[in-house]
Amino acid sequence: MKARPPTALPQPDYEAPDYEERVGRVGYDFGLSRRSFVKVLGAGLLVAASVPALAQESGRRGRGGFFGSGARTVAARIHLGADGTITVLSGKVEAGQGARAELSQAAAEELRIPVSRVQMLLADTGEVPDDGMTAGSMTTPRSVPAVRRGAAAARNLLIQFACRQWQVKPHTVTVRDGQAVDAARKRSLTYADLVKSNEAATLLAQAIPRDVELTPVKEWKVLGTPVLRPNAHDIVTGAHCYPSDITRPGMLYGKILRPPAYGARLVSINLAPAKGMSGVVVARDDQFVGVAAATSFRAEKALVAIAGTARWETTPQPSSRELFDYLKQNTGGGAPQNPFAGQLAEARILRRTYHVPYIQHAPLEPRAAVAEWSDDRLTVWTGSQNPFGCRRELAQAFHLPEDRVRVIIPDFGAGFGGKHTAECAVEAARLARAAGRPVSLRWTRAEEFTWAYFRPAAAIQAEAALDAHGRIATWFFININSGPNAMDTPYAVGKKHCRFLPSKPPLRQGSYRALAATANNFAREVFLDELAALAGADPLDFRLAQLDNPRLRAVLEKAAAEFRWRERIKEKGAAIGLACGTEKGSCVAACAEVEISRAPKKIRVRRVCQAFECGAILNPANLLSQVQGAITMGLGAALREEIRFANGKILNPSFAEYLVPRFDDVPEMDVHLLDRPDLPPAGAGETPIIALAPAIANAVFRATGAPVRALPVRLAEA
């Protein structure tokens, strides 16, 4: 077989729901008819207002989409080079979450080679199989097994090849260090020998068996060990090229005209000042206006020259001050009534409403894309969690067959659920086609804060009744707008009714780390503390009395024991709180200690003790980083982050005004990972974030006596 290496471009190496329903995308149309972008939200913004909140959580599946089609043959997953190189192909992306290391480990384990011998090609739609979006914590439970099956199948092919060459039975051949070995006769064959054989093409074209035997957990040599990111050296030395670093010969830099407010529509504009500038390309298609030039400075200058000539038509927009009333009023039918009301005449009843604001993902690297046309073929380098979805979006926008669009995703600077769409790539491609040259488009931080989608806001209604024994007799829980993830209670209750109500959102919204589980777990766990107070019970004891889930119980007991909850709860004025939850097949519990100052009013988290369990641990070092990162990220949403808006404008579109956690905000972290080799590995990128905000809120409640019913947590007025 003649080895076919992956097609190389002069660039370095580059993880639910139906994609089309995710964030209110429009059908971009740059066809020959110059059709208007009738759903465009203002000039240059190539995405409309969101569809009903997080419809991606509805369970509908589209073509490709969340899970992808995967690799059907060994050759589609594992490329064996005649020179001994081994390349593993996957459609997943690396955005800092550790997919590159974890997938390399998975392949190395089954191929019986060191991780250092695995080359990982990720997220190049021209070369790799469609493994679905990198979202929903699905890389670990779905893509790792898929890579392991492909690698195990390749290992079995090497054994079969050796058996035929040596005329021996399979049980006499073992594979170690990348070689099929017949120890009795001291002979061996390598994967390179297999590739060079006449039967290689037939063997590698075989389908990957669904029932191929994988290495048991107890025999793992590579999986279950701490492995660093394979390209860590390039990252820390600055050698790695992020999407915003990509350059192409003759490349221009683009800028897009943005409207002054949401819903604003471009009425007229004079493009002559920019067109008169040497070396500047101007593109307009109805509401889309963009420029490109040899430098970003000159492109900005050209944009400023025409921006002042634009006339806009605006429409009234709601503000963040009226957000929650707006969401409640736009559900299309109003909130349902509690079906259990009045059923327990002597019961103690608690009713509460909780509010969770819009927040931004605030990735390290704002959206960026480089687009290059060659005849009727389009290649785009961009940062996205959804390479094949982006390819589909680009193909639809420009009326191209999908096989004429190639999307390449270099390892990029974080997504947190915020980079599922292709708006920046489409804009860059639009400018590149107009210019006839490659174009790089980099969103500014203000553009990212304003025009990227947000974590959905939520208004959550909770009502419960306690029976004479202090147990939860009825449970009524309604989430308006943000979604149903982790909405069902993990506690044993007598009767329950949980429901998600979509609303008409005033801002563009979509996926965020853990989706709606952050809002639902916050509301439920702070409500639990108020119920515990109503019952006169310790918050820990109250939860354990209602908790049948053994995995969730285990992490709660572990966190409480390591935090010394039972001793510390007896301390007068102890500002401590706890919370737990389960989502994405994993379980988490957190205990938090806070320090409260009254002048100025400030809450500081001093210590977090968190226990997390996600089945068998694949890479303990990376898992620890994921948990620590989730805790740090969760601090911002718990204490400071919220998007403020009025008159169609974002009022805090910068890091000077939108305060994410700083180094001096990071508390002491005591993280405990519970390894469960008896359980399949579950994803860990999301669930560790969901217990932090309620644990902090419950600590504030215990210290002040004032329940917390909104995020970010604020101290009540004296």
Summary of the structure (lengths in Angstrom):
residues: 718
radius of gyration: 27.3
end to end distance: 78.4
largest distance: 86.1
contacts: 2654
relative contact order: 0.13
helix: 31%
strand: 22%
